[in-house]
Amino acid sequence: MLRLVDRGPLDLSVGDVSVAPALNASYDELGPIAMRLYRLLPLHPGPEFTVEPVAEGLNEPVDVTTQAVSELLDANLITEIQYGRFRQHDLLREHARARAEELDPQPERNGALYRMCEWYGKKAAAADLAINPRPRRFSWVYLDVYDMQFPDRRDALEWFTREWANVLEAQRSAAGQDGWDELVFLLAETVWNGLRSLSAWDELAESQRLGAEAARRRSHVLESVCLSRLGFAETALGNDTAAEEACTQAVRRASELGDWWAEAAALSTRARARTARGECHGALADLERAVRLDEELGDRRSIALRHRRIGEIYCRPKMADFDRAIRHLRLAKDVMREVDDEIGLARAVTYLAKAHLGAGQWGTAVCEMGAVIDVLRSFGAPAYLVDVYAILGEARARLGHVAQARACFTEAIELGEAAGLHRSAALERARCYAMSWITATAGRRTPSDRTSRLDERDQYSGAALIAANEQILPTRPEHSNREGHDGHTQGRERPPTHREASAIDRP
């Protein structure tokens, strides 16, 4: 077995054989910029790199750095692991680090590291804006990403999926330096939407904890924001008590700093943690307070988000007040359409369908889903699609559409497992329903299972669902939790104003 032995800064060995002379010879044949690049690479946050961040570290143009990368490749001092993506072997990193310590003053090395970490912050900010452009931002970095913009969300998410390990390592590197607090909480802000999209909850919790600590030292409002997002991640990890504690700190700090937006966001996230603990009334009180702050600010999108959360709570088994849930979710749906938030609208509709499902309005639930599946599929949000297919599967099963229910449950399970959403409640729900409903209805077909005539390739499209539902709904009466009204009559009721819906009556 080969073992690396360090016999001094320039006497690296594999077993009993010193490789330093060979490495020194290869290094000495490089041009001056390639030599600098070789010595820089051990500073790069993360083991894999592309040209742009190391060009920033060198403070050289990208084309000049590309030529230096080619020199290192030709000298076998780095490896191209895929097109445009490189790695330096651990043995070579040790040799390069020794050379850097010998030739490059510490301030120069610190400056190079800072520039690379800042580059990752800027690029991650550009990705964050493309992934979710609507929320408020706090860091200056979002104003300095013009030349790094992504064409669309999918492209940004693909970049983030490749690079998030480097971005987080950049944050850790910055956290280890004195006086780099702003860079630490800047990086925490930029990874929020990307890590959330990937359901990388452990990494999200770590990044927000580092960001909150750095922001606290600067008395920056991002302390509250990072604490709220830490609470969000802790809830996703099942650490509900820790989540509530983090959010309570966030509420207090936002109030002390006089930032109503951050306070409302912290209250909403604490409501999420309290809901997970079964404290539905406490959660509703938090959301009611958050709505009042949002109304004072005139933030229509945030108002819609709060009402969506309120609707979710009324769908919980402990509350099971589906009439109220539907009122709040209709309001969230209308406001999201008003502010032209396509994904926010899709999420509101998803929970509205869940409320109709709970109310026994199964065909209406299926109808609602037809409007959002194609949107979420193009958005590239597997966690959201798992929710949709789990709800749709149960609605199909209750309508007696066994084949379509099985297809929906299978789609939910495959999407969730492929995306690594092992902690997803929706995925678990799909598994449970797949076993219970399909087992209970095995071998049975009903006259109303008309969607089985759909072409298999098209059965998941919104257009196909809507076309199928035009056949289903008139022929299949729905149950309702309100006497004298079926699902269609309820669906035509006047939606409430946000003032009416925000007056939360506790049962």
C-alpha positions in Angstrom: 0.0 0.0 0.0 1.4 3.4 -0.9 1.7 5.9 1.9 2.6 9.6 1.7 5.5 10.6 4.0 6.4 14.2 4.6 10.1 14.6 5.3 10.1 18.3 5.1 8.6 21.0 2.9 10.3 19.8 -0.3 11.0 16.1 0.6 7.7 14.4 -0.1 7.8 10.6 -0.5 5.7 7.7 -1.5 6.8 4.9 0.7 10.6 5.1 0.7 10.8 6.8 -2.6 11.1 10.6 -2.7 9.1 12.2 -5.5 10.2 15.7 -4.7 12.9 15.8 -7.4 10.5 14.8 -10.2 7.9 17.3 -9.0 10.5 20.0 -8.7 11.7 19.3 -12.3 8.1 19.5 -13.7 7.5 22.6 -11.7 10.7 24.3 -12.9 9.7 23.8 -16.6 6.5 25.9 -16.1 6.0 29.5 -17.2 5.7 32.1 -14.5 1.9 32.3 -14.5 1.6 28.5 -14.5 4.0 28.4 -11.5 1.8 30.9 -9.6 -1.3 28.9 -10.5 0.3 25.7 -9.3 1.1 27.3 -6.0 -2.4 28.8 -5.7 -4.4 25.6 -6.2 -4.0 24.3 -2.6 -5.8 27.5 -1.4 -8.8 26.8 -3.6 -11.9 26.0 -1.5 -12.8 22.5 -2.5 -10.9 19.8 -4.3 -12.3 20.4 -7.8 -12.1 23.7 -9.7 -12.9 25.5 -13.0 -10.9 28.2 -14.6 -12.9 31.3 -13.5 -12.4 31.2 -9.7 -8.7 30.5 -10.0 -8.3 33.2 -12.5 -9.9 35.5 -9.9 -7.4 34.2 -7.3 -4.5 34.8 -9.7 -5.9 38.3 -10.6 -5.3 37.4 -14.2 -7.7 37.3 -17.2 -9.5 34.0 -17.9 -7.8 33.4 -21.2 -4.3 33.8 -19.6 -5.3 31.5 -16.8 -6.7 28.9 -19.3 -3.3 28.8 -20.9 -1.7 28.2 -17.5 -4.2 25.4 -16.8 -3.2 23.8 -20.2 0.5 23.9 -19.1 -0.3 22.2 -15.8 -2.3 19.5 -17.7 0.6 18.9 -20.2 3.0 18.5 -17.2 0.6 16.1 -15.5 0.4 18.4 -12.5 -3.4 18.5 -12.6 -6.1 16.1 -14.0 -9.2 17.0 -16.0 -11.9 14.9 -14.5 -14.6 16.2 -16.9 -14.6 18.9 -19.6 -13.6 22.2 -18.0 -13.3 20.7 -14.5 -10.0 19.9 -12.9 -8.4 18.3 -9.8 -5.0 18.3 -8.2 -3.8 15.1 -6.6 -3.3 15.3 -2.8 0.5 14.6 -3.2 0.8 17.5 -5.7 -1.2 19.8 -3.4 1.3 19.1 -0.6 4.2 19.9 -2.9 2.4 23.1 -4.2 1.6 24.2 -0.7 5.2 23.8 0.3 6.3 25.9 -2.7 3.7 28.6 -1.8 4.8 28.8 1.8 8.4 29.3 0.6 7.8 31.8 -2.2 4.5 33.7 -1.5 4.0 36.0 1.5 1.0 35.3 3.7 -0.8 38.5 2.7 -0.7 37.5 -0.9 -2.1 34.1 -0.2 -4.8 35.6 2.0 -5.7 38.0 -0.8 -5.9 35.1 -3.4 -8.1 33.1 -1.1 -10.4 36.1 -0.4 -10.8 36.8 -4.2 -11.8 33.1 -4.9 -14.3 33.0 -2.0 -15.8 36.3 -3.1 -16.0 35.0 -6.7 -18.1 32.0 -5.4 -20.2 34.4 -3.5 -21.0 36.5 -6.6 -21.6 33.5 -8.8 -23.8 31.9 -6.2 -25.7 35.2 -5.9 -26.3 35.2 -9.6 -27.6 31.6 -9.4 -29.8 32.5 -6.4 -31.4 35.3 -8.3 -32.2 33.0 -11.2 -33.5 30.2 -9.0 -35.9 32.5 -7.1 -35.8 36.2 -8.1 -38.6 37.5 -5.9 -37.6 37.5 -2.2 -35.9 40.5 -0.7 -32.1 40.5 -0.6 -29.8 42.1 1.9 -26.1 41.8 0.7 -24.3 44.1 -1.7 -23.2 41.1 -3.8 -26.6 41.0 -5.6 -25.8 44.3 -7.2 -22.5 43.1 -8.6 -23.5 40.0 -10.7 -24.3 41.6 -14.0 -21.6 39.7 -16.0 -22.4 36.4 -14.2 -26.1 36.1 -14.9 -27.7 32.8 -15.8 -30.2 32.4 -18.7 -32.8 30.6 -16.6 -33.5 28.8 -13.4 -32.6 25.3 -14.7 -29.2 26.5 -15.8 -28.6 28.2 -12.5 -29.6 25.1 -10.6 -27.4 22.9 -12.7 -24.4 25.1 -11.9 -25.3 25.2 -8.2 -25.6 21.4 -8.1 -22.1 21.1 -9.4 -20.6 23.8 -7.3 -22.4 23.9 -4.0 -19.6 21.9 -2.2 -17.1 24.6 -3.3 -19.4 27.4 -2.3 -19.9 25.9 1.2 -16.1 25.3 1.5 -15.6 29.0 0.6 -17.9 29.9 3.5 -16.0 27.7 5.9 -12.7 29.1 4.7 -13.9 32.7 5.2 -15.3 31.7 8.7 -11.8 30.6 9.6 -10.3 34.1 8.9 -10.4 37.1 11.2 -12.4 40.0 9.8 -14.1 38.2 7.0 -17.6 38.2 8.7 -19.3 40.0 5.8 -18.2 37.4 3.3 -19.4 34.6 5.6 -23.0 36.0 6.0 -23.0 37.0 2.3 -22.3 33.4 1.3 -25.0 32.2 3.7 -27.6 34.3 2.0 -26.6 33.2 -1.5 -27.0 29.4 -0.8 -30.5 29.6 0.6 -32.6 28.9 -2.5 -30.2 26.5 -4.0 -29.7 24.2 -1.0 -33.5 24.4 -0.3 -34.2 23.3 -3.9 -31.8 20.4 -3.4 -33.3 19.5 0.0 -29.7 19.6 1.4 -30.9 20.3 4.9 -27.7 19.5 6.9 -25.7 21.8 4.7 -28.3 24.5 4.8 -28.3 24.3 8.6 -24.5 24.6 8.8 -24.4 27.5 6.3 -27.1 29.5 8.1 -25.5 28.9 11.6 -22.2 30.3 10.3 -24.0 33.2 8.7 -26.0 34.1 11.8 -22.8 34.0 14.0 -21.0 36.3 11.6 -23.9 38.7 11.2 -24.3 38.9 15.0 -20.7 40.2 15.3 -21.6 42.9 12.8 -25.1 43.7 14.2 -26.5 43.0 10.7 -30.1 42.1 10.0 -29.0 38.9 8.3 -28.5 37.5 11.8 -32.3 37.3 12.0 -32.7 36.1 8.4 -30.1 33.3 8.9 -31.6 32.2 12.2 -35.0 31.9 10.5 -33.5 29.8 7.7 -31.6 27.7 10.2 -35.0 27.1 11.8 -36.5 26.1 8.5 -33.6 23.5 8.0 -34.0 22.2 11.5 -37.7 21.6 11.0 -36.9 19.7 7.8 -34.4 17.6 9.7 -37.1 16.9 12.4 -35.4 19.0 15.1 -38.6 20.9 15.9 -37.5 22.2 19.3 -34.2 23.5 17.9 -36.1 25.1 15.0 -38.5 26.9 17.3 -35.6 28.2 19.4 -33.8 29.5 16.4 -36.9 31.2 15.1 -37.7 32.8 18.4 -34.2 34.3 18.5 -34.8 35.5 14.9 -38.1 37.2 15.9 -36.4 39.0 18.8 -33.4 40.2 16.8 -35.6 41.4 13.9 -37.8 43.3 16.4 -34.7 44.9 18.1 -33.3 45.9 14.7 -36.7 47.3 13.6 -37.0 45.2 10.4 -40.7 44.2 10.0 -40.0 42.1 6.9 -37.5 40.0 8.7 -39.8 39.8 11.7 -42.7 38.6 9.6 -40.5 36.0 7.9 -39.2 34.7 11.3 -42.8 34.5 12.7 -43.9 32.5 9.6 -41.0 30.1 9.9 -41.6 29.7 13.6 -45.2 28.9 12.8 -43.9 26.1 10.5 -41.9 24.7 13.4 -44.8 24.9 15.8 -47.1 23.2 13.3 -44.6 20.3 13.1 -44.8 20.0 16.9 -48.6 20.0 16.8 -48.9 23.5 18.3 -51.4 24.6 15.6 -53.0 27.5 17.7 -49.6 29.0 18.5 -48.7 28.7 14.8 -51.9 30.5 13.7 -51.1 33.3 16.2 -47.7 33.7 14.7 -49.1 33.8 11.2 -51.8 36.3 12.1 -49.1 38.6 13.5 -47.0 38.1 10.4 -50.0 39.0 8.1 -50.5 42.3 10.1 -46.8 43.2 9.5 -47.1 42.3 5.8 -50.2 44.4 5.4 -48.4 47.4 7.0 -45.6 46.9 4.5 -48.0 46.4 1.6 -46.1 43.2 0.7 -48.8 41.3 -1.3 -46.6 38.2 -2.1 -45.8 37.7 1.6 -49.5 38.1 2.5 -50.2 35.2 0.0 -47.4 33.1 1.6 -48.9 33.6 5.1 -52.4 32.7 4.0 -51.0 29.6 2.2 -49.4 28.5 5.5 -52.7 29.2 7.4 -54.5 27.0 4.9 -51.9 24.3 5.4 -52.5 24.4 9.2 -56.3 24.1 8.8 -55.7 21.0 6.6 -53.8 19.3 9.5 -55.6 16.3 11.1 -55.6 18.1 14.5 -57.6 21.0 12.9 -59.3 19.4 9.9 -61.3 22.6 9.1 -61.3 22.3 5.3 -63.7 25.1 4.7 -61.4 27.6 6.4 -58.4 26.0 4.6 -60.1 26.5 1.3 -60.9 30.2 2.0 -57.3 31.0 2.9 -55.8 29.0 0.1 -58.1 30.6 -2.5 -56.9 34.0 -1.3 -53.2 32.8 -1.6 -54.0 31.5 -5.1 -55.6 34.8 -6.2 -52.8 37.0 -4.8 -50.1 34.8 -6.3 -51.8 35.2 -9.7 -52.1 38.9 -9.1 -48.3 39.3 -8.4 -47.5 37.0 -11.3 -45.6 34.5 -9.2 -46.0 31.3 -11.2 -44.3 29.0 -8.7 -46.0 30.6 -5.7 -49.3 30.1 -7.5 -48.5 26.4 -8.2 -47.7 25.8 -4.5 -51.0 27.5 -3.4 -52.9 25.4 -5.9 -51.2 22.3 -4.6 -52.4 22.9 -1.0 -55.8 24.0 -2.2 -56.1 20.6 -3.9 -55.1 19.0 -0.6 -57.9 20.9 1.1 -60.4 19.8 -1.4 -59.2 16.3 -1.0 -59.7 16.5 2.8 -63.2 18.0 2.2 -64.2 14.9 0.1 -64.1 17.0 -3.1 -61.9 14.5 -5.0 -62.7 15.5 -8.6 -62.1 19.1 -7.7 -58.7 18.2 -6.2 -57.8 16.4 -9.5 -58.9 19.5 -11.5 -56.7 21.8 -9.5 -53.7 19.6 -10.1 -54.0 19.8 -13.9 -53.0 23.5 -13.8 -49.7 23.0 -12.0 -48.0 19.8 -13.0 -46.5 21.2 -16.2 -45.4 24.4 -14.5 -43.6 22.5 -11.7 -42.0 20.0 -14.1 -40.5 22.8 -16.2 -39.4 24.5 -13.0 -37.4 21.5 -12.0 -38.7 21.1 -8.5 -38.9 17.4 -7.6 -39.9 18.0 -4.0 -42.9 20.0 -5.2 -43.9 17.4 -7.8 -43.8 14.6 -5.1 -46.4 16.6 -3.2 -48.5 17.0 -6.3 -48.4 13.3 -7.3 -49.1 12.1 -3.7 -52.2 14.3 -3.5 -53.3 13.4 -7.1 -52.7 9.7 -6.4 -55.0 9.7 -3.3 -57.7 11.7 -5.2 -57.6 9.2 -8.1 -57.7 6.3 -5.7 -60.8 7.7 -3.9 -62.5 8.2 -7.3 -61.8 4.6 -8.0 -59.2 5.2 -10.8 -56.9 2.4 -9.7 -54.6 2.4 -12.7 -54.1 6.2 -12.6 -53.7 6.2 -8.8 -51.0 3.6 -9.1 -49.2 5.6 -11.8 -49.3 8.7 -9.7 -48.0 7.0 -6.6 -45.2 5.4 -8.6 -44.3 8.7 -10.1 -44.1 10.3 -6.6 -42.0 7.6 -5.3 -39.6 7.5 -8.2 -39.2 11.3 -8.3 -38.6 11.4 -4.5 -36.1 8.6 -4.5 -34.2 9.9 -7.5 -33.9 13.3 -5.9 -32.8 11.9 -2.5 -35.8 13.2 -0.7 -35.7 10.4 1.9 -37.1 12.7 4.7 -40.0 13.9 2.5 -43.4 13.6 4.2 -45.0 13.6 0.8 -42.8 10.7 -0.3 -43.7 8.7 2.8 -47.4 9.5 2.2 -47.1 8.3 -1.4 -45.6 5.0 -0.2 -48.2 4.5 2.5 -51.1 5.2 0.1 -49.6 3.1 -2.6 -49.7 0.1 -0.3 -53.1 0.8 1.3 -55.1 2.0 -1.6 -53.7 -0.3 -4.3 -53.8 -3.3 -2.1 -57.4 -2.6 -1.1 -58.5 -2.1 -4.7 -56.4 -4.7 -6.4 -58.2 -6.3 -9.3 -61.1 -4.0 -9.2 -62.1 -1.6 -12.0 -64.9 1.0 -11.9 -66.9 2.5 -14.7 -65.6 5.9 -13.7 -61.9 5.0 -14.4 -62.1 6.8 -17.7 -58.6 8.2 -17.6 -57.2 4.7 -18.4 -58.0 5.6 -22.0 -55.3 8.3 -21.9 -52.2 7.7 -23.9 -49.6 6.6 -21.3 -47.0 9.2 -22.5 -49.5 12.1 -21.9 -51.2 11.0 -18.7 -49.2 13.3 -16.5 -49.6 16.5 -18.5 -51.9 19.2 -17.3 -53.8 19.3 -20.6 -54.5 15.6 -20.4 -55.7 15.8 -16.8 -58.1 18.6 -17.6 -59.4 16.7 -20.6 -60.0 13.6 -18.5 -61.7 15.6 -15.7 -64.2 17.0 -18.2 -65.4 13.4 -18.4 -65.0 12.6 -14.7 -66.6 15.4 -12.8 -70.2 15.5 -14.2 -70.5 11.7 -13.7 -69.0 11.3 -10.2 -70.7 13.1 -7.3 -68.3 14.3 -4.6 -68.6 14.3 -0.9 -68.6 17.5 1.1 -68.1 18.5 4.7 -70.9 21.1 4.3 -74.5 20.1 4.0 -76.3 21.0 0.9 -73.2 21.8 -1.2 -71.2 19.6 -3.5 -67.6 20.4 -4.6 -68.8 22.4 -7.6 -71.1 24.6 -5.7 -68.4 25.4 -3.2 -66.0 26.0 -6.0 -68.2 28.9 -7.2 -68.4 30.6 -3.8 -67.1 34.2 -3.6 -63.5 34.2 -2.5 -62.8 36.2 0.6 -60.8 39.4 0.8 -57.5 39.1 2.6 -59.0 41.1 5.5 -61.8 38.5 5.9 -59.5 35.6 5.6 -56.9 37.0 8.0 -59.5 37.1 10.8 -58.5 33.7 12.1 -61.3 32.1 14.2 -59.9 29.4 16.5 -62.2 26.4 16.8 
